[in-house]
Amino acid sequence: MTSWHRYLGYAGLIPFIVLSLASLADIQHAHFFLLSYAALIFSFLGGILWGCSLQLSLAPHVSLVSISCMLWAWLWLLMPGYDWLIPAALSFVLLWLYEWFLLKQRVNRDFLKLRGQLSLVAAFFLLLSSL
C-alpha cells in the first residue's frame, strides 16, 4: 500500500465530514446526500471484500458478506422514511471488525489499520448527523 492509497482514503472522508456538518446545520438534502454517499462507500467496501475473496480463496461466507454489503446499503436508499444513519454507522464498524478478524493474517496490516481509521471516522460523522 502506498501513501497515495492513504491520501485517497482520507480524501474519501471529506464528504462524510462536510455533509455531516451540513446536515447538522439543517441544510436541505444534506442528510440524504450523506446517506447516499455512505451507501456508495459501503458498497465499495463490499467490492473490496469480494476482490479479497477471489484473490485469497477465502471461505464462501466472505463472498456472501461482500454481496450483502451492497444489498444492505441499497436498502438504506429504498426506505427513505427510516433514519438509516445509526444502522449505517454500525455497519461500517461491524464490517471492519469482520474483516479484521477474518483477514488479519492474510492481508497487509497497514491496509486493515487504514480501513479501521476510515471506518471509525465515517461512523462517527454518521452518528453525529443522527443527533
C-alpha positions as CSV (number, residue, x, y, z in Angstrom):
1,M,0.0,0.0,0.0
2,T,1.4,3.4,-1.0
3,S,1.0,6.8,0.5
4,W,-1.2,7.6,-2.5
5,H,-3.7,5.0,-1.2
6,R,-3.7,6.6,2.2
7,Y,-4.3,10.1,0.7
8,L,-7.2,8.8,-1.4
9,G,-8.7,7.0,1.6
10,Y,-8.5,10.1,3.8
11,A,-9.9,12.3,1.0
12,G,-12.8,9.9,0.9
13,L,-13.7,11.2,4.4
14,I,-14.2,14.8,3.2
15,P,-17.8,14.2,2.1
16,F,-18.6,12.5,5.4
17,I,-17.3,15.5,7.3
18,V,-18.8,18.2,5.1
19,L,-22.2,16.5,4.6
20,S,-22.4,15.7,8.3
21,L,-21.8,19.4,9.2
22,A,-24.3,20.5,6.5
23,S,-26.8,18.1,8.0
24,L,-26.3,19.5,11.5
25,A,-26.7,23.0,10.0
26,D,-30.0,21.7,8.6
27,I,-29.0,22.4,5.0
28,Q,-31.7,20.9,2.7
29,H,-31.0,17.4,1.4
30,A,-27.6,17.1,3.3
31,H,-29.0,14.2,5.3
32,F,-29.9,12.3,2.2
33,F,-26.7,13.1,0.4
34,L,-24.7,11.9,3.4
35,L,-26.6,8.6,3.5
36,S,-26.3,8.2,-0.3
37,Y,-22.5,8.7,-0.1
38,A,-22.3,6.3,2.8
39,A,-24.3,3.7,0.8
40,L,-21.9,4.2,-2.1
41,I,-18.8,3.8,0.0
42,F,-20.2,0.8,1.9
43,S,-20.9,-0.9,-1.4
44,F,-17.4,-0.1,-2.5
45,L,-16.1,-1.8,0.7
46,G,-18.1,-4.9,-0.2
47,G,-16.4,-4.8,-3.6
48,I,-13.0,-4.7,-1.9
49,L,-14.0,-7.7,0.2
50,W,-15.2,-9.5,-3.0
51,G,-11.8,-9.0,-4.5
52,C,-10.1,-10.3,-1.4
53,S,-12.3,-13.4,-1.5
54,L,-11.3,-14.1,-5.1
55,Q,-7.6,-13.4,-4.7
56,L,-7.1,-15.2,-1.4
57,S,-9.5,-18.1,-1.9
58,L,-11.5,-17.3,1.3
59,A,-14.4,-19.2,2.7
60,P,-17.8,-18.9,0.8
61,H,-19.3,-16.7,3.5
62,V,-16.9,-13.9,2.6
63,S,-18.4,-13.7,-0.9
64,L,-21.9,-13.7,0.7
65,V,-21.0,-10.9,3.1
66,S,-19.4,-8.9,0.2
67,I,-22.6,-9.1,-1.8
68,S,-24.8,-8.4,1.2
69,C,-22.9,-5.1,1.8
70,M,-24.3,-3.8,-1.5
71,L,-27.8,-5.0,-0.9
72,W,-27.8,-3.7,2.7
73,A,-26.6,-0.3,1.5
74,W,-29.2,-0.2,-1.3
75,L,-31.9,-0.8,1.3
76,W,-30.8,2.4,3.1
77,L,-31.8,4.3,-0.1
78,L,-35.0,2.3,-0.8
79,M,-36.6,3.1,2.5
80,P,-36.2,6.9,2.9
81,G,-38.8,7.1,5.7
82,Y,-36.4,5.3,8.1
83,D,-33.4,7.1,9.6
84,W,-30.6,4.8,8.5
85,L,-27.7,6.9,9.8
86,I,-27.2,4.8,13.0
87,P,-27.5,1.4,11.3
88,A,-25.1,2.7,8.6
89,A,-22.6,3.8,11.2
90,L,-22.8,0.4,12.9
91,S,-22.4,-1.3,9.6
92,F,-19.1,0.4,8.9
93,V,-17.7,-0.7,12.2
94,L,-19.1,-4.2,12.1
95,L,-17.7,-4.8,8.6
96,W,-14.3,-3.6,9.6
97,L,-14.3,-5.9,12.7
98,Y,-15.4,-8.8,10.4
99,E,-12.5,-8.0,8.1
100,W,-10.0,-7.6,10.9
101,F,-10.7,-11.0,12.5
102,L,-11.0,-12.7,9.1
103,L,-8.2,-11.2,7.2
104,K,-5.6,-10.0,9.7
105,Q,-3.3,-12.9,8.9
106,R,-3.7,-12.7,5.1
107,V,-3.9,-9.0,4.2
108,N,-1.5,-6.1,4.6
109,R,-1.7,-4.9,8.2
110,D,-1.4,-1.3,7.1
111,F,-4.4,-1.7,4.9
112,L,-6.5,-3.1,7.8
113,K,-5.3,-0.3,10.0
114,L,-6.2,2.4,7.5
115,R,-9.6,0.7,6.9
116,G,-10.2,0.8,10.7
117,Q,-9.4,4.5,10.9
118,L,-11.5,5.4,7.9
119,S,-14.5,3.3,9.1
120,L,-14.4,4.8,12.6
121,V,-14.3,8.4,11.3
122,A,-17.1,7.7,8.8
123,A,-19.1,6.0,11.6
124,F,-18.5,9.0,13.9
125,F,-19.8,11.5,11.4
126,L,-22.8,9.3,10.6
127,L,-23.6,9.1,14.3
128,L,-23.1,12.8,14.7
129,S,-25.5,13.6,11.9
130,S,-28.2,11.4,13.6
131,L,-28.4,13.8,16.5
